[in-house]
Amino acid sequence: MTSLEEGIFLVKLARTAVTKYMTDSTVMSPPNPPSKSLLAKSGVFVTIEKLKGGARTLRGCIGYPLPYMPLVEATVDSAVSAAFNDPRFPPLKPKELEEVVFEVSVLTPPAIVKTNDPKLYPKLIKVGRDGLIIEKDFYKGLLLPQVPTEYGWDEETFLSECCMKAGLPPDSWLSKDVKVYSFSATVFTEVTPGGDVVFKSLE
């Protein structure tokens, strides 16, 4: 599990990477991290949210579900992509840096949820603990573990929403040719734009 010190480093790194890219259009090389564990390969997602009146609205979210590269490098890459390459949003503008909070989710490797009866999936996953990946042929959708808690979903709704994220009908998780993977995440987030960084509870 990633420590708070490491989480603070990663969130500040994400913000710095986006700020630098705005300045000179280059992807920064990460500085030496506070611990060697941040050099290990890990899945990670960077989420950028606009903060207004205490409410948060999504402004960008991109990452790596699998441990392809060292965590510090994946964080820099994901931050820049979340700010400038999320197809759902226009590129982040410099003035927005004072209006958005950065969140970094460090992922465990996804593991397939095994069952002979797809109807049992809601009992085999847990909202507040698991993130999900739904996969069928070329269709693939991922939802981070904080998403169902933020929307107040139960396990069935979580499965259905992940199917729709993959571009599949909402009840596709009941099909035996659909694969369901779960993973967990340690999440760190800014309280205010550029401010303190804290652990984010997923319960």
Secondary structure, DSSP 8 states (H G I E B T S, - for coil): ---HHHHHHHHHHHHHHHHHHHHHS--------SSGGGGSB-EEEEEEEEEETTEEEEEEEEEESS--SBHHHHHHHHHHHHHHT-TTS----GGGGGTEEEEEEEE---EE---S-GGGHHHHS-TTT-EEEEEETTEEEEE-THHHHHHT--HHHHHHHHHHHTTS-TTGGGSTT-EEEEE-EEEEEESSTTS-EEE----
